[in-house]
Amino acid sequence: MIPQHLFVYGTLRPHLASSEAIQLLVEMKVVGSATVQGKLYDFGDFPGVTNGNGIVHGDLLRLSDTEQLTPLDDYEECGGLSPLFSRSRINALLPNGLYVPAYIYLYNRHTKPGIPITSGDYGQYIQERFDY
């Protein structure tokens, strides 16, 4: 089954998105908050998630059409010989305990230059970082 949802955890979260990213999300409906299993890192200008045992907080968006993923793939630099991210499938957990199949953009390079975000919440991390 093809997922009809996208889990976003960083610069694609509606309340954290740039004007460029907001334009890519405009026809998607925000379902609500969700979590996935993984490890979250700060790579400077953007965060990235890798497979792992932590919990990552984000938002679940409903796609109106899977064609919406094509410009998002470009935004996340999924193409080329050494893609920055890869679009994968994951199960997102809603607050009511239901799992929803969704797409996620996973970081596709070495994590060594990244700073682990142990809270798993990029929005909280950014807020705390700029409050100091």
N, CA, C and O of each residue as an XYZ file, in Angstrom:
528
protein
N       0.833     -1.183      0.000
C       0.000      0.000      0.000
C       0.881      1.251      0.000
O       1.861      1.324      0.741
N       0.536      2.213     -0.816
C       1.287      3.462     -0.915
C       0.818      4.409      0.194
O      -0.374      4.696      0.300
N       1.748      4.893      1.017
C       1.353      5.824      2.086
C       0.702      7.085      1.518
O       1.088      7.578      0.458
N      -0.268      7.581      2.226
C      -0.941      8.823      1.865
C      -0.550      9.970      2.795
O      -1.178     11.028      2.804
N       0.511      9.728      3.583
C       0.940     10.712      4.571
C       2.449     10.943      4.483
O       3.196     10.117      3.959
N       2.863     12.076      5.006
C       4.270     12.436      5.098
C       4.548     12.874      6.530
O       3.859     13.746      7.061
N       5.558     12.271      7.157
C       5.988     12.675      8.493
C       7.112     13.684      8.324
O       8.117     13.403      7.670
N       6.937     14.871      8.922
C       7.949     15.929      8.844
C       8.415     16.278     10.252
O       7.615     16.314     11.187
N       9.706     16.532     10.396
C      10.300     16.708     11.731
C      11.165     17.953     11.853
O      11.615     18.281     12.951
N      11.406     18.646     10.760
C      12.331     19.778     10.803
C      11.844     20.956      9.994
O      10.800     21.536     10.292
N      12.598     21.310      8.971
C      12.304     22.508      8.196
C      11.067     22.367      7.316
O      10.670     23.330      6.660
N      10.455     21.197      7.288
C       9.179     21.032      6.591
C       7.986     21.059      7.551
O       6.838     21.015      7.108
N       8.248     21.132      8.856
C       7.129     21.276      9.802
C       6.481     22.637      9.549
O       7.185     23.643      9.473
N       5.178     22.685      9.420
C       4.520     23.951      9.050
C       4.925     25.154      9.905
O       5.088     26.245      9.358
N       5.091     25.004     11.203
C       5.443     26.156     12.043
C       6.936     26.489     12.016
O       7.346     27.497     12.592
N       7.745     25.674     11.365
C       9.187     25.929     11.248
C       9.620     26.183      9.804
O      10.778     26.517      9.552
N       8.705     26.028      8.866
C       9.038     26.056      7.440
C       9.340     27.465      6.938
O       8.737     28.445      7.373
N      10.290     27.534      6.013
C      10.594     28.781      5.311
C       9.476     29.032      4.298
O       8.634     28.165      4.066
N       9.476     30.225      3.697
C       8.446     30.527      2.691
C       8.542     29.569      1.514
O       7.519     29.206      0.933
N       9.759     29.148      1.148
C       9.928     28.177      0.061
C       9.281     26.843      0.425
O       8.564     26.255     -0.385
N       9.533     26.369      1.639
C       8.973     25.093      2.074
C       7.457     25.178      2.221
O       6.750     24.232      1.875
N       6.954     26.295      2.727
C       5.501     26.451      2.884
C       4.801     26.293      1.543
O       3.722     25.703      1.475
N       5.399     26.810      0.476
C       4.803     26.674     -0.856
C       4.703     25.206     -1.275
O       3.782     24.831     -2.001
N       5.639     24.380     -0.826
C       5.619     22.957     -1.167
C       4.555     22.201     -0.365
O       4.115     21.124     -0.770
N       4.150     22.761      0.757
C       3.216     22.089      1.668
C       1.791     22.605      1.559
O       0.888     22.071      2.203
N       1.582     23.628      0.758
C       0.323     24.368      0.766
C      -0.923     23.495      0.559
O      -1.972     23.801      1.125
N      -0.842     22.445     -0.214
C      -2.026     21.625     -0.473
C      -2.103     20.390      0.418
O      -2.940     19.517      0.192
N      -1.248     20.310      1.415
C      -1.280     19.183      2.344
C      -2.023     19.583      3.608
O      -1.917     20.718      4.072
N      -2.761     18.657      4.151
C      -3.517     18.907      5.375
C      -2.698     18.415      6.570
O      -2.160     17.308      6.546
N      -2.610     19.236      7.604
C      -1.932     18.829      8.831
C      -2.883     17.920      9.603
O      -3.961     18.342     10.019
N      -2.468     16.661      9.789
C      -3.263     15.706     10.559
C      -3.064     15.969     12.048
O      -4.020     15.942     12.824
N      -1.817     16.225     12.443
C      -1.501     16.509     13.837
C      -0.119     16.033     14.197
O       0.664     15.649     13.328
N       0.183     16.057     15.471
C       1.502     15.636     15.930
C       1.610     14.113     15.866
O       0.614     13.391     15.930
N       2.839     13.659     15.740
C       3.124     12.226     15.662
C       4.577     12.010     16.052
O       5.356     12.959     16.144
N       4.927     10.765     16.277
C       6.315     10.408     16.564
C       6.706      9.220     15.701
O       5.858      8.454     15.242
N       8.013      9.085     15.490
C       8.565      7.922     14.801
C       9.811      7.487     15.554
O      10.353      8.233     16.370
N      10.250      6.288     15.275
C      11.486      5.798     15.871
C      12.646      6.253     14.996
O      12.589      6.140     13.771
N      13.695      6.766     15.626
C      14.867      7.215     14.887
C      15.757      8.080     15.757
O      15.481      8.293     16.938
N      16.831      8.577     15.154
C      17.764      9.475     15.842
C      17.795     10.784     15.066
O      17.926     10.795     13.842
N      17.672     11.887     15.798
C      17.608     13.215     15.207
C      18.928     13.955     15.438
O      19.495     13.911     16.529
N      19.407     14.634     14.394
C      20.668     15.378     14.450
C      20.482     16.786     13.907
O      19.606     17.042     13.081
N      21.327     17.697     14.390
C      21.410     19.053     13.870
C      22.639     19.120     12.975
O      23.756     18.855     13.420
N      22.426     19.478     11.702
C      23.537     19.609     10.762
C      23.783     21.068     10.387
O      24.317     21.356      9.316
N      23.396     21.976     11.259
C      23.635     23.398     11.008
C      22.409     24.078     10.435
O      21.606     24.644     11.177
N      22.258     24.029      9.116
C      21.130     24.685      8.462
C      19.858     23.846      8.473
O      18.785     24.340      8.127
N      19.972     22.596      8.865
C      18.817     21.694      8.802
C      19.050     20.509      9.734
O      20.187     20.217     10.105
N      17.970     19.830     10.110
C      18.108     18.600     10.889
C      18.052     17.388      9.963
O      17.713     17.508      8.786
N      18.382     16.244     10.498
C      18.255     14.988      9.756
C      17.953     13.853     10.707
O      18.409     13.847     11.850
N      17.187     12.899     10.234
C      16.845     11.710     11.014
C      17.490     10.493     10.361
O      17.516     10.363      9.137
N      18.008      9.605     11.207
C      18.513      8.315     10.749
C      17.755      7.227     11.498
O      17.094      7.498     12.500
N      17.852      6.011     11.013
C      17.262      4.893     11.741
C      17.958      4.770     13.089
O      19.166      4.988     13.192
N      17.204      4.425     14.111
C      17.782      4.290     15.441
C      16.713      4.024     16.471
O      15.535      3.885     16.141
N      17.132      3.953     17.732
C      16.226      3.578     18.809
C      15.558      4.744     19.520
O      14.769      4.512     20.437
N      15.833      5.971     19.145
C      15.213      7.111     19.819
C      13.810      7.395     19.307
O      13.285      6.682     18.452
N      13.217      8.451     19.849
C      11.900      8.909     19.431
C      12.065     10.298     18.824
O      12.701     11.172     19.414
N      11.490     10.492     17.645
C      11.535     11.768     16.953
C      10.114     12.324     16.878
O       9.178     11.639     16.464
N       9.983     13.582     17.289
C       8.686     14.256     17.290
C       8.531     15.072     16.014
O       9.490     15.664     15.518
N       7.312     15.094     15.492
C       7.052     15.872     14.294
C       5.576     15.986     14.028
O       4.749     15.830     14.927
N       5.253     16.263     12.772
C       3.871     16.426     12.334
C       3.581     15.451     11.201
O       4.449     15.137     10.387
N       2.356     14.987     11.171
C       1.901     14.114     10.102
C       1.043     14.946      9.155
O       0.081     15.590      9.575
N       1.402     14.926      7.878
C       0.670     15.652      6.850
C      -0.001     14.657      5.920
O       0.556     13.600      5.625
N      -1.202     14.997      5.457
C      -1.915     14.140      4.510
C      -1.668     14.677      3.106
O      -1.883     15.855      2.821
N      -1.211     13.778      2.239
C      -0.987     14.125      0.844
C      -2.321     14.087      0.101
O      -3.131     13.188      0.326
N      -2.549     15.051     -0.773
C      -3.736     14.973     -1.623
C      -3.415     14.166     -2.877
O      -4.311     13.659     -3.550
N      -2.118     14.054     -3.180
C      -1.668     13.313     -4.361
C      -0.180     12.999     -4.167
O       0.576     13.855     -3.708
N       0.241     11.786     -4.512
C       1.657     11.442     -4.345
C       2.561     12.266     -5.268
O       3.775     12.296     -5.068
N       1.992     12.930     -6.267
C       2.770     13.819     -7.136
C       3.369     14.981     -6.330
O       4.345     15.595     -6.762
N       2.792     15.280     -5.172
C       3.317     16.355     -4.327
C       4.711     16.032     -3.814
O       5.434     16.928     -3.379
N       5.090     14.774     -3.859
C       6.400     14.373     -3.343
C       7.549     14.757     -4.279
O       8.683     14.905     -3.825
N       7.278     14.918     -5.558
C       8.346     15.219     -6.521
C       9.083     16.517     -6.186
O      10.311     16.501     -6.113
N       8.381     17.648     -5.978
C       9.135     18.855     -5.605
C       9.767     18.754     -4.215
O      10.798     19.375     -3.954
N       9.155     17.977     -3.331
C       9.757     17.771     -2.007
C      11.038     16.962     -2.120
O      12.002     17.225     -1.400
N      11.061     15.979     -3.015
C      12.291     15.212     -3.259
C      13.408     16.145     -3.711
O      14.555     15.996     -3.291
N      13.073     17.106     -4.567
C      14.069     18.082     -5.027
C      14.532     18.963     -3.871
O      15.729     19.201     -3.714
N      13.601     19.443     -3.068
C      13.920     20.291     -1.920
C      14.849     19.567     -0.952
O      15.766     20.171     -0.396
N      14.610     18.276     -0.753
C      15.411     17.474      0.182
C      16.665     16.875     -0.472
O      17.392     16.111      0.164
N      16.914     17.220     -1.726
C      18.096     16.769     -2.466
C      18.213     15.248     -2.480
O      19.247     14.681     -2.126
N      17.121     14.603     -2.900
C      17.070     13.135     -2.951
C      17.731     12.539     -4.193
O      17.968     11.332     -4.235
N      18.030     13.342     -5.190
C      18.573     12.799     -6.429
C      20.086     12.860     -6.494
O      20.752     13.280     -5.548
N      20.611     12.437     -7.625
C      22.041     12.515     -7.870
C      22.817     11.320     -7.347
O      22.243     10.358     -6.836
N      24.126     11.403     -7.484
C      25.007     10.301     -7.098
C      25.168     10.174     -5.584
O      25.375      9.075     -5.071
N      25.075     11.283     -4.880
C      25.243     11.270     -3.427
C      24.108     12.070     -2.777
O      24.330     13.182     -2.298
N      22.898     11.510     -2.760
C      21.755     12.270     -2.242
C      21.909     12.607     -0.760
O      22.435     11.818      0.024
N      21.441     13.784     -0.404
C      21.498     14.236      0.983
C      20.475     13.473      1.835
O      20.767     13.082      2.965
N      19.295     13.271      1.289
C      18.224     12.542      1.961
C      17.668     11.478      1.034
O      17.823     11.556     -0.184
N      17.027     10.495      1.615
C      16.290      9.505      0.831
C      14.875      9.419      1.398
O      14.676      9.434      2.613
N      13.906      9.329      0.503
C      12.519      9.187      0.953
C      12.278      7.721      1.269
O      12.497      6.850      0.428
N      11.826      7.458      2.487
C      11.598      6.094      2.957
C      10.193      5.984      3.517
O       9.479      6.977      3.659
N       9.815      4.754      3.830
C       8.526      4.509      4.468
C       8.752      4.189      5.932
O       9.739      3.555      6.305
N       7.816      4.642      6.756
C       7.927      4.462      8.204
C       6.511      4.419      8.773
O       5.559      4.832      8.112
N       6.379      3.929      9.974
C       5.095      3.990     10.670
C       5.150      5.102     11.694
O       5.985      5.085     12.598
N       4.254      6.073     11.549
C       4.165      7.187     12.483
C       3.119      6.863     13.542
O       2.050      6.339     13.229
N       3.431      7.174     14.786
C       2.534      6.912     15.902
C       1.795      8.189     16.278
O       2.406      9.203     16.614
N       0.466      8.119     16.217
C      -0.370      9.247     16.611
C      -0.584      9.233     18.121
O      -0.416      8.187     18.749
N      -0.952     10.373     18.722
C      -1.186     10.416     20.171
C      -2.259      9.435     20.653
O      -2.239      9.027     21.815
N      -3.195      9.053     19.776
C      -4.249      8.115     20.175
C      -3.802      6.658     20.119
O      -4.602      5.755     20.360
N      -2.517      6.421     19.798
C      -1.985      5.062     19.778
C      -2.053      4.354     18.438
O      -1.580      3.224     18.319
N      -2.628      4.987     17.430
C      -2.712      4.380     16.103
C      -1.431      4.643     15.313
O      -0.841      5.720     15.395
N      -1.015      3.637     14.548
C       0.121      3.787     13.649
C      -0.397      4.068     12.249
O      -1.369      3.460     11.801
N       0.264      4.996     11.560
C      -0.117      5.381     10.209
C       1.110      5.239      9.317
O       2.156      5.808      9.628
N       1.010      4.488      8.207
C       2.142      4.422      7.285
C       2.376      5.797      6.651
O       1.436      6.474      6.234
N       3.633      6.185      6.592
C       3.963      7.516      6.075
C       5.321      7.499      5.403
O       6.133      6.601      5.627
N       5.553      8.497      4.583
C       6.879      8.736      4.042
C       7.644      9.617      5.025
O       7.051     10.383      5.786
N       8.958      9.497      4.996
C       9.853     10.334      5.793
C      11.117     10.552      4.978
O      11.512      9.689      4.193
N      11.746     11.695      5.161
C      13.042     11.942      4.534
C      14.131     11.622      5.552
O      14.276     12.314      6.559
N      14.893     10.566      5.278
C      15.987     10.133      6.150
C      17.304     10.700      5.639
O      17.557     10.733      4.435
N      18.134     11.143      6.570
C      19.458     11.656      6.239
C      20.293     10.520      5.668
O      20.298      9.413      6.206
N      20.997     10.797      4.578
C      21.635      9.743      3.797
C      23.166      9.798      3.819
O      23.822      9.130      3.019
N      23.731     10.583      4.724
C      25.195     10.699      4.768
C      25.693     10.390      6.174
O      24.909     10.030      7.052
N      27.003     10.533      6.385
C      27.592     10.273      7.704
C      27.071     11.289      8.719
O      26.932     12.474      8.413
N      26.789     10.817      9.914
C      26.236     11.690     10.953
C      27.315     12.359     11.806
O      26.996     13.181     12.665
N      28.578     12.022     11.584
C      29.661     12.541     12.426
C      29.658     14.061     12.561
O      29.890     14.557     13.664
N      29.408     14.829     11.492
C      29.426     16.286     11.687
C      28.184     16.814     12.418
O      28.138     17.992     12.772
N      27.191     15.972     12.645
C      25.955     16.408     13.272
C      26.009     16.386     14.789
O      26.814     15.678     15.394
N      25.136     17.173     15.381
C      24.977     17.213     16.839
C      23.700     16.448     17.166
O      22.630     16.812     16.679
N      23.785     15.393     17.982
C      22.568     14.656     18.341
C      21.582     15.558     19.096
O      21.974     16.305     19.993
N      20.326     15.480     18.729
C      19.256     16.202     19.428
C      18.545     15.161     20.278
O      17.649     14.460     19.809
N      18.958     15.073     21.527
C      18.491     13.982     22.391
C      17.006     14.063     22.723
O      16.386     13.039     23.006
N      16.423     15.260     22.694
C      14.986     15.394     22.964
C      14.149     14.819     21.835
O      12.983     14.479     22.031
N      14.752     14.709     20.638
C      14.015     14.221     19.480
C      13.051     15.237     18.896
O      12.254     14.900     18.019
N      13.111     16.477     19.369
C      12.176     17.514     18.925
C      12.960     18.713     18.407
O      13.518     19.478     19.193
N      13.005     18.879     17.086
C      13.774     19.964     16.474
C      13.219     21.330     16.848
O      13.992     22.259     17.082
N      11.895     21.475     16.910
C      11.294     22.754     17.280
C      11.707     23.182     18.675
O      12.063     24.342     18.884
N      11.665     22.276     19.625
C      12.075     22.560     21.002
C      13.568     22.888     21.040
O      13.988     23.815     21.732
N      14.351     22.135     20.305
C      15.804     22.340     20.247
C      16.142     23.731     19.724
O      16.987     24.419     20.296
N      15.489     24.149     18.644
C      15.731     25.474     18.061
C      15.333     26.567     19.043
O      16.060     27.545     19.221
N      14.191     26.401     19.670
C      13.723     27.393     20.634
C      14.705     27.536     21.792
O      15.039     28.653     22.187
N      15.164     26.424     22.334
C      16.130     26.465     23.435
C      17.463     27.062     22.992
O      18.104     27.794     23.746
N      17.871     26.748     21.780
C      19.140     27.254     21.262
C      19.128     28.763     21.111
O      20.134     29.418     21.379
N      18.000     29.326     20.684
C      17.926     30.763     20.473
C      17.497     31.534     21.709
O      17.562     32.763     21.724
N      17.057     30.827     22.754
C      16.687     31.486     24.010
C      17.904     31.845     24.846
O      17.793     32.635     25.785
N      19.065     31.281     24.525
C      20.264     31.542     25.327
C      21.002     32.772     24.854
O      22.033     33.130     25.422
